[in-house]
Amino acid sequence: MGILNVTPDSFSDGGKHFDPQTAVEAALRMEADGADIIDVGGESTRPYSRVVSIDEELHRVIPVLEQLRPHLSVPISIDTSKADVAAAAIDAGAEIINDVTGLEGDPDMADLAVERGVGVCVMHMRGTPQTMQDDPRYEDVVEEIHRYLVARLQFCLDLQIPQQRVCLDPGIGFGKTHEHNLTLVREVHRFLDIGCPLLVGHSRKGFIGHLLGDKQADRMAATLGVSMALAASGVDVLRVHDVRETFQAVKLFKACGGLEQLHD
């Protein structure tokens, strides 16, 4: 999954794709580089980010989607927690709703997913982007998030959203400490028994800089290391900024036997 942030303030690439034409060119490049999904977002969800209005979010994403859809052959997901934005994005060609609130932030979001027959990515987040990093605590971070994702899957099933249209995301960086994030990566295999595709968005995040011991370091190579660990653990969807590098790394990792344990 290639990340296309159409925002001025996302933590890693804010402003890079804020111009619609630049965003469209970047998405087409990600597809050519190996992306299977393009994830378009118009509101930053980094810690302590500013909430934007529905109108502003629509202004950011819809022109990009309208220009992109005729030229893109892979599915588009809309990264939003607002049902009005998701509805307009679906009209413009999006096929997946990627909701960081796990379909809980907007009471109309789940019904929209049912009515429009789209896929959903359901993520775990403790609090909101404005509060999630204040003091996140867990007794057992993996077990608690596992229970949450099982419950959200059941919620989807009760609404008649088929399980094959649901993807689950433990929410790296969303209401977790650096230690929580590392634990989730190390034990991500524990989520596989839920029976849904598993998505992880780890790319360039703060815990990587923390592990490197340098918050200002370029995090691409280190992100590739995390990506390989996630792939080896059975994660289905890697949500990344650097599509070409990740695609090539996974391809060679697989060719050299790095994924053989998944077939045992």
PyMOL commands that set and color helices and strands:
alter all, ss='L'
color gray80, all
select helices_A, chain A and resi 20-33+54-71+83-91+109-116+141-158+163-165+178-186+188-194+206-212+220-233+243-255+260-263
alter helices_A, ss='H'
color red, helices_A
select strands_A, chain A and resi 2-5+38-41+76-79+96-99+119-123+166-169+199-200+237-238
alter strands_A, ss='S'
color yellow, strands_A
deselect
rebuild
show_as cartoon
